[in-house]
């Protein structure tokens, strides 16, 4: 048995029953807890009853209560600072673990031949045991533009998400989804953690790219699974979710594609992508999606000062 200290970090924002089921899956399979020092829950200004947690007393659960939502990336970093474990597992509250979700990934990372692998994501399945497409390539301006035009919905090879691949074998990838994001602590600290300029979305993509640039590898590992329900607490705030996604997309462009391509992406996001999203919503006859799109872009407009201040920050330290 490999006794490697691992801490699980869960960022909770109005996760309600998701968090309870996530923790319940840990208590259901105590063999996972043989490898875990702490379960650290960062409550990011929740207003529901998410923190009514009932757990066996022998499990070390730390709960940090933030008065307001400081952002997913910042909350993850906050949790990591409370950990002394060799490995960090950033786990979404809308996931559930199985019996070997911890042991097999740790065994893989502990093998000497895998010492250059820093980030591992397991195979995720939905409630119907269908394999989810969760890996991505590092996006380029071309893939962003194809997405803005809506063409990536038709031609999956132009999407940075790897929808064309069945996700049935273990392989090295550019990025694994942040729902189950297992990383070596030394790598996380070497990279300075998540970039908190990404409030939510693209933070794990940014970290994965920086890891690759430092010689580390990311792997998608199918010998272990976890269940991922998806959307979680953001399911009921689609307009705000889209706002954060679009804003982080713009930030990623300026940080990693440079000023010129970042500016092209900015104008593409606020023009081509806006028109494509409205058109697809109209074709589907979805008034709700149309309203959410308008709402998200109005938020972008209102946040323009903060957006441009953040863009300026990318000209300095990345």
C-alpha positions as CSV (number, residue, x, y, z in Angstrom):
1,X,0.0,0.0,0.0
2,X,1.4,3.4,-0.9
3,X,1.0,5.8,2.0
4,X,1.5,9.2,0.2
5,X,0.1,12.3,1.8
6,X,-2.7,13.7,-0.3
7,X,-5.0,16.7,0.5
8,X,-8.3,17.2,-1.3
9,X,-9.3,20.8,-1.9
10,X,-12.9,21.5,-2.7
11,X,-14.2,25.0,-3.5
12,X,-17.8,25.3,-2.6
13,X,-20.2,28.0,-3.8
14,X,-23.8,27.1,-3.2
15,X,-23.1,23.5,-4.1
16,X,-25.9,22.2,-1.9
17,X,-26.6,18.5,-2.4
18,X,-23.6,18.1,-4.8
19,X,-21.1,18.7,-1.9
20,X,-22.9,16.2,0.3
21,X,-22.8,13.5,-2.4
22,X,-19.2,14.2,-3.1
23,X,-18.2,13.8,0.6
24,X,-20.5,10.9,0.9
25,X,-18.6,9.1,-1.9
26,X,-15.4,9.5,0.1
27,X,-16.9,8.1,3.3
28,X,-18.5,5.3,1.3
29,X,-15.1,4.0,0.1
30,X,-12.8,4.4,3.2
31,X,-9.9,2.8,1.3
32,X,-9.5,6.2,-0.4
33,X,-9.1,7.9,2.9
34,X,-6.0,5.8,3.6
35,X,-4.2,8.2,1.3
36,X,-5.7,11.5,2.5
37,X,-4.4,13.7,5.2
38,X,-7.0,16.5,5.0
39,X,-10.2,17.4,3.1
40,X,-10.1,21.2,2.8
41,X,-13.3,22.9,1.9
42,X,-13.2,26.6,0.9
43,X,-16.7,28.0,1.3
44,X,-16.7,30.8,-1.2
45,X,-19.5,33.0,0.2
46,X,-22.2,30.4,-0.1
47,X,-25.7,31.4,0.9
48,X,-27.3,27.9,0.9
49,X,-27.0,25.1,3.5
50,X,-23.9,23.5,1.8
51,X,-21.9,23.4,5.0
52,X,-24.3,21.3,7.0
53,X,-21.8,18.5,6.8
54,X,-22.1,15.3,8.8
55,X,-18.9,13.3,8.7
56,X,-17.4,10.5,10.8
57,X,-15.2,12.2,13.5
58,X,-12.0,10.4,12.4
59,X,-11.9,12.3,9.1
60,X,-10.0,15.6,9.2
61,X,-12.2,18.1,7.4
62,X,-11.1,21.7,7.4
63,X,-13.7,24.3,6.5
64,X,-12.7,27.9,5.6
65,X,-15.5,30.4,5.3
66,X,-15.0,33.3,3.0
67,X,-17.5,36.2,3.4
68,X,-17.8,36.6,-0.3
69,X,-16.8,34.8,-3.5
70,X,-13.1,35.5,-4.1
71,X,-13.0,33.5,-7.3
72,X,-12.3,29.8,-8.0
73,X,-8.6,30.2,-8.7
74,X,-8.0,32.3,-5.6
75,X,-10.0,29.9,-3.4
76,X,-7.9,26.9,-4.8
77,X,-4.7,28.8,-3.9
78,X,-6.2,29.5,-0.4
79,X,-6.8,25.9,0.1
80,X,-3.3,24.9,-1.1
81,X,-1.7,27.2,1.4
82,X,-3.3,25.2,4.2
83,X,-1.9,21.9,2.9
84,X,1.5,20.3,3.6
85,X,0.7,17.2,1.5
86,X,2.9,15.9,-1.3
87,X,0.0,15.8,-3.7
88,X,-3.0,18.2,-4.2
89,X,-6.3,17.0,-5.6
90,X,-8.6,19.8,-6.7
91,X,-12.0,18.3,-6.8
92,X,-15.2,19.9,-7.9
93,X,-18.2,19.4,-5.5
94,X,-20.3,17.9,-8.4
95,X,-18.0,14.9,-8.6
96,X,-18.1,11.6,-6.8
97,X,-15.2,9.2,-6.2
98,X,-15.1,5.4,-6.6
99,X,-13.2,2.8,-4.7
100,X,-9.9,3.2,-6.6
101,X,-10.2,6.9,-7.6
102,X,-7.3,7.8,-5.4
103,X,-5.0,4.7,-5.0
104,X,-4.4,4.0,-8.7
105,X,-3.6,7.6,-9.7
106,X,-1.2,8.0,-6.8
107,X,0.5,4.6,-7.6
108,X,1.0,5.8,-11.2
109,X,2.5,9.1,-10.1
110,X,4.8,7.4,-7.6
111,X,6.3,5.2,-10.2
112,X,9.9,6.4,-11.0
113,X,9.3,6.2,-14.7
114,X,6.5,8.8,-14.3
115,X,8.5,11.4,-12.4
116,X,8.0,13.9,-15.2
117,X,4.2,13.7,-15.0
118,X,2.9,16.5,-12.8
119,X,-0.8,16.6,-13.5
120,X,-3.2,13.7,-13.8
121,X,-6.9,13.5,-14.6
122,X,-9.0,10.3,-14.4
123,X,-11.7,9.2,-16.7
124,X,-14.9,10.9,-15.9
125,X,-18.3,9.4,-16.4
126,X,-21.8,10.8,-16.1
127,X,-24.8,9.5,-14.2
128,X,-25.5,7.0,-17.0
129,X,-21.9,5.7,-17.0
130,X,-21.1,7.4,-20.3
131,X,-17.6,8.5,-20.7
132,X,-17.3,12.3,-20.8
133,X,-15.0,14.2,-23.2
134,X,-12.8,16.1,-20.7
135,X,-9.4,16.7,-22.3
136,X,-8.3,19.7,-24.4
137,X,-5.5,21.0,-26.6
138,X,-3.8,24.3,-25.9
139,X,-6.0,26.7,-27.9
140,X,-4.6,28.9,-30.7
141,X,-6.1,32.0,-32.3
142,X,-7.4,29.8,-35.1
143,X,-9.3,27.5,-32.7
144,X,-10.7,30.5,-30.8
145,X,-11.9,32.1,-34.1
146,X,-13.5,28.8,-35.3
147,X,-15.3,28.7,-31.9
148,X,-16.4,32.3,-32.2
149,X,-18.0,31.5,-35.6
150,X,-19.7,28.5,-34.2
151,X,-17.8,26.2,-36.7
152,X,-16.3,24.1,-33.9
153,X,-19.8,22.8,-33.2
154,X,-19.7,21.2,-36.7
155,X,-16.0,20.5,-37.1
156,X,-14.8,19.1,-33.8
157,X,-11.2,19.0,-34.9
158,X,-11.2,22.8,-34.8
159,X,-12.3,22.8,-31.2
160,X,-9.6,22.8,-28.6
161,X,-11.7,20.4,-26.6
162,X,-11.0,16.8,-27.8
163,X,-14.5,15.8,-28.7
164,X,-13.4,13.7,-31.7
165,X,-11.5,11.3,-29.3
166,X,-13.4,8.6,-27.4
167,X,-11.3,9.0,-24.2
168,X,-11.0,5.3,-23.8
169,X,-7.2,5.0,-23.4
170,X,-4.5,6.5,-21.2
171,X,-2.5,9.2,-23.1
172,X,-0.6,12.4,-22.6
173,X,-2.7,15.4,-23.3
174,X,-2.3,19.2,-23.1
175,X,-4.9,19.7,-20.4
176,X,-7.2,17.6,-18.2
177,X,-10.4,19.1,-16.8
178,X,-10.3,20.8,-13.5
179,X,-13.1,18.7,-12.0
180,X,-10.5,16.1,-10.9
181,X,-7.1,17.8,-11.1
182,X,-4.3,15.9,-9.3
183,X,-1.0,17.7,-9.2
184,X,2.3,17.4,-7.5
185,X,2.7,20.0,-4.8
186,X,6.2,20.9,-5.9
187,X,5.0,21.7,-9.4
188,X,2.1,23.7,-8.1
189,X,4.4,25.8,-5.9
190,X,7.0,26.1,-8.7
191,X,4.4,27.6,-10.9
192,X,3.0,29.9,-8.2
193,X,-0.4,28.2,-8.2
194,X,-3.4,29.3,-10.2
195,X,-3.3,32.7,-11.7
196,X,-6.0,34.6,-9.7
197,X,-6.6,37.0,-12.6
198,X,-8.8,34.1,-14.0
199,X,-11.7,34.4,-11.6
200,X,-13.1,31.2,-12.9
201,X,-12.6,29.2,-16.2
202,X,-9.2,28.8,-18.0
203,X,-7.3,28.8,-14.7
204,X,-6.4,25.0,-15.1
205,X,-5.7,25.5,-18.8
206,X,-3.3,28.3,-18.0
207,X,-1.6,26.3,-15.2
208,X,-1.3,23.2,-17.5
209,X,0.3,25.3,-20.2
210,X,2.8,26.9,-17.8
211,X,3.6,23.4,-16.5
212,X,4.3,22.1,-20.0
213,X,6.5,25.1,-20.6
214,X,8.5,24.1,-17.6
215,X,8.9,20.5,-18.8
216,X,6.1,18.8,-17.0
217,X,3.6,16.5,-18.5
218,X,-0.2,16.1,-18.1
219,X,-1.8,12.7,-18.4
220,X,-5.4,11.4,-18.9
221,X,-5.6,8.2,-16.9
222,X,-8.3,5.6,-17.6
223,X,-7.4,3.0,-15.0
224,X,-9.4,5.1,-12.5
225,X,-12.8,6.8,-12.8
226,X,-14.9,9.4,-11.1
227,X,-18.4,10.6,-11.7
228,X,-19.0,14.2,-12.8
229,X,-22.5,15.6,-12.9
230,X,-21.4,18.9,-14.5
231,X,-22.4,22.5,-14.1
232,X,-22.9,22.2,-10.4
233,X,-23.6,25.5,-8.6
234,X,-23.3,27.5,-11.8
235,X,-26.2,25.7,-13.4
236,X,-28.7,28.3,-12.4
237,X,-26.6,31.4,-13.2
238,X,-25.9,30.8,-16.9
239,X,-25.5,34.5,-17.9
240,X,-22.9,35.1,-15.2
241,X,-21.2,31.9,-16.0
242,X,-20.9,32.9,-19.7
243,X,-19.6,36.3,-18.7
244,X,-16.8,34.8,-16.6
245,X,-16.0,32.3,-19.5
246,X,-15.8,35.1,-22.1
247,X,-13.7,37.3,-19.9
248,X,-11.2,34.5,-19.0
249,X,-11.0,33.6,-22.7
250,X,-9.9,37.2,-23.5
251,X,-7.4,37.1,-20.6
252,X,-6.0,33.8,-21.8
253,X,-5.5,35.3,-25.3
254,X,-3.5,38.3,-24.1
255,X,-1.5,36.2,-21.7
256,X,-0.5,33.4,-24.0
257,X,-1.0,34.6,-27.6
258,X,0.4,38.0,-27.3
259,X,-1.0,41.5,-27.7
260,X,-1.9,41.4,-31.4
261,X,-3.6,38.0,-31.3
262,X,-5.1,38.8,-28.0
263,X,-6.7,42.0,-29.5
264,X,-8.0,40.0,-32.5
265,X,-9.5,37.5,-30.0
266,X,-11.0,40.3,-28.0
267,X,-12.8,41.8,-31.0
268,X,-13.8,38.3,-32.2
269,X,-15.3,37.6,-28.8
270,X,-17.4,40.7,-28.6
271,X,-18.5,40.7,-32.2
272,X,-18.4,37.4,-34.1
273,X,-19.0,35.2,-31.1
274,X,-21.8,37.4,-29.9
275,X,-23.6,37.2,-33.2
276,X,-23.0,33.4,-33.5
277,X,-24.4,32.8,-30.1
278,X,-27.5,34.9,-30.7
279,X,-28.0,33.2,-34.1
280,X,-27.7,29.7,-32.6
281,X,-30.1,30.7,-29.8
282,X,-32.6,32.0,-32.4
283,X,-32.3,28.8,-34.5
284,X,-33.0,26.7,-31.4
285,X,-35.9,29.0,-30.5
286,X,-34.5,29.5,-27.0
287,X,-35.5,32.9,-25.6
288,X,-33.7,32.0,-22.3
289,X,-30.4,31.4,-24.1
290,X,-30.8,34.7,-26.0
291,X,-31.5,36.5,-22.8
292,X,-28.5,34.9,-21.0
293,X,-26.2,35.8,-23.9
294,X,-27.4,39.4,-23.8
295,X,-26.9,39.4,-20.1
296,X,-23.4,38.1,-20.3
297,X,-22.3,40.7,-22.8
298,X,-23.9,43.5,-20.9
299,X,-21.8,42.3,-17.9
300,X,-18.7,42.4,-20.1
301,X,-19.5,46.0,-21.2
302,X,-20.0,47.1,-17.5
303,X,-16.7,45.5,-16.5
304,X,-14.6,47.1,-19.2
305,X,-12.4,49.1,-16.8
306,X,-11.4,46.0,-14.9
307,X,-10.9,44.0,-18.1
308,X,-8.5,46.5,-19.6
309,X,-6.7,46.9,-16.3
310,X,-6.2,43.2,-16.2
311,X,-5.1,43.1,-19.9
312,X,-2.4,45.7,-19.1
313,X,-1.1,43.5,-16.3
314,X,-0.2,40.8,-18.8
315,X,2.4,43.0,-20.3
316,X,4.4,42.6,-17.2
317,X,4.8,39.4,-15.2
318,X,2.8,36.4,-16.6
